[in-house]
C-alpha cells in the first residue's frame, strides 16, 4: 500500500521583488501575510494564506528563477463552481488585471492569462462540468 497524501502544504514561487509581489498577491488573490522571512535585515520571502486557511503560497526572492518561469503556469487554483469562476473573471476585470478569459480545459473550464509581476501565469480551474443552473 502506498503512503497517504492529503494535498499540498504550500506552493513556493520565485520573485524578483518580494514587496511588489506580496502586494500583488494580496490585492489580486486576496491573500494575507502570515510569515515573513527576513535574513540579515532584508525581506527575502513571505508566506501568504487565503481567508479560509485552505491555500498557502510562499514567495521567495530569486530573480534568476523568476525570470526563467516567466510565461509558465506553475499554479492552478481550483474554483468550486462556474459562477465562482465568472466571479474571479469579474474581480480581475474590476482590478484592471489583464487575462485571457475563460476557456474549455481538458476537464471543465479554465480562466487563463493572469500574470503576476514577474510574468508567472496563475490559472483558475473549475474542473467539473457545469450544471444547467450554472450555465444560465
C-alpha positions as CSV (number, residue, x, y, z in Angstrom):
1,X,0.0,0.0,0.0
2,X,1.3,3.5,-0.9
3,X,1.7,6.1,1.9
4,X,-1.1,8.6,2.1
5,X,-1.1,12.2,0.8
6,X,-3.6,14.8,1.9
7,X,-2.9,17.7,-0.5
8,X,-0.3,20.4,-0.9
9,X,1.3,22.1,2.1
10,X,2.2,25.2,0.0
11,X,3.4,26.3,-3.3
12,X,6.6,28.4,-3.4
13,X,7.3,30.8,-6.3
14,X,10.5,32.7,-7.1
15,X,10.0,36.5,-7.4
16,X,12.2,39.5,-8.3
17,X,10.8,41.8,-5.7
18,X,9.2,40.3,-2.6
19,X,7.4,43.5,-1.6
20,X,5.9,44.2,-5.0
21,X,4.8,40.6,-5.5
22,X,3.3,40.4,-2.0
23,X,1.2,43.5,-2.7
24,X,0.0,41.9,-6.0
25,X,-0.9,38.6,-4.5
26,X,-2.7,40.4,-1.6
27,X,-4.6,42.8,-4.0
28,X,-5.4,40.3,-6.7
29,X,-5.9,37.0,-4.9
30,X,-6.9,38.4,-1.5
31,X,-4.1,36.6,0.3
32,X,-2.7,37.8,3.6
33,X,0.8,37.5,5.0
34,X,1.2,35.1,7.9
35,X,5.1,34.7,7.9
36,X,7.9,37.0,6.8
37,X,11.4,35.6,6.1
38,X,13.9,38.3,7.0
39,X,17.6,37.5,6.5
40,X,20.3,39.9,7.6
41,X,17.8,42.6,7.8
42,X,16.3,42.1,4.3
43,X,12.9,40.7,3.5
44,X,13.7,37.6,1.4
45,X,10.3,35.9,1.4
46,X,6.8,35.8,2.6
47,X,4.1,33.1,3.2
48,X,0.6,34.1,2.2
49,X,-2.7,32.5,3.0
50,X,-6.3,32.9,1.9
51,X,-9.1,33.9,4.3
52,X,-10.4,30.3,4.6
53,X,-7.0,28.9,5.5
54,X,-7.1,26.5,2.6
55,X,-4.3,27.9,0.4
56,X,-0.7,28.8,1.2
57,X,1.6,30.5,-1.3
58,X,5.2,31.3,-0.5
59,X,7.2,33.9,-2.4
60,X,11.0,33.8,-2.3
61,X,13.4,36.4,-3.6
62,X,15.1,34.6,-6.5
63,X,15.3,36.9,-9.7
64,X,17.0,34.3,-11.9
65,X,14.4,31.6,-11.3
66,X,11.6,34.1,-11.5
67,X,12.8,35.2,-15.0
68,X,13.1,31.5,-16.0
69,X,9.4,30.9,-15.0
70,X,8.0,34.0,-16.9
71,X,5.2,32.8,-19.1
72,X,4.9,29.4,-17.4
73,X,1.9,28.4,-15.3
74,X,3.1,26.5,-12.2
75,X,0.0,27.2,-10.1
76,X,-3.7,26.4,-11.0
77,X,-6.2,27.3,-8.4
78,X,-9.4,25.2,-8.0
79,X,-12.7,27.1,-8.1
80,X,-15.8,25.2,-6.9
81,X,-18.4,26.4,-9.5
82,X,-18.8,28.0,-12.9
83,X,-20.3,31.0,-11.1
84,X,-17.3,31.3,-8.9
85,X,-15.1,31.2,-12.0
86,X,-17.1,34.0,-13.5
87,X,-16.8,36.0,-10.2
88,X,-13.0,35.7,-10.4
89,X,-13.1,36.9,-14.0
90,X,-15.2,39.9,-12.9
91,X,-12.8,40.6,-10.0
92,X,-9.8,40.6,-12.4
93,X,-11.7,43.0,-14.7
94,X,-12.6,45.3,-11.8
95,X,-9.0,45.4,-10.7
96,X,-7.8,46.1,-14.3
97,X,-5.8,42.9,-14.4
98,X,-5.4,41.6,-17.9
99,X,-6.3,37.9,-18.5
100,X,-7.2,35.6,-21.4
101,X,-10.8,34.8,-20.4
102,X,-12.5,31.5,-19.7
103,X,-11.7,28.7,-22.0
104,X,-12.6,25.0,-22.1
105,X,-9.9,22.8,-20.5
106,X,-9.3,19.1,-20.6
107,X,-11.7,18.8,-17.7
108,X,-14.1,21.8,-17.0
109,X,-13.4,25.5,-17.5
110,X,-10.2,27.5,-17.1
111,X,-9.6,31.2,-16.5
112,X,-6.3,31.8,-18.2
113,X,-3.8,34.5,-18.9
114,X,-3.4,36.2,-15.4
115,X,0.3,37.0,-14.8
116,X,1.9,38.1,-11.6
117,X,4.5,41.0,-11.7
118,X,7.2,38.5,-12.9
119,X,5.1,37.2,-15.7
120,X,4.3,33.9,-13.9
121,X,0.8,32.7,-15.0
122,X,-1.8,31.9,-12.4
123,X,-4.8,29.9,-13.7
124,X,-8.2,29.2,-12.1
125,X,-9.8,25.8,-12.8
126,X,-13.4,24.8,-12.4
127,X,-12.8,21.1,-13.0
128,X,-16.3,19.7,-13.2
129,X,-18.9,20.3,-15.9
130,X,-21.4,23.0,-15.1
131,X,-24.9,22.1,-14.0
132,X,-27.8,23.5,-16.0
133,X,-28.4,26.2,-13.4
134,X,-24.8,27.5,-13.7
135,X,-25.0,27.9,-17.5
136,X,-27.9,30.3,-17.4
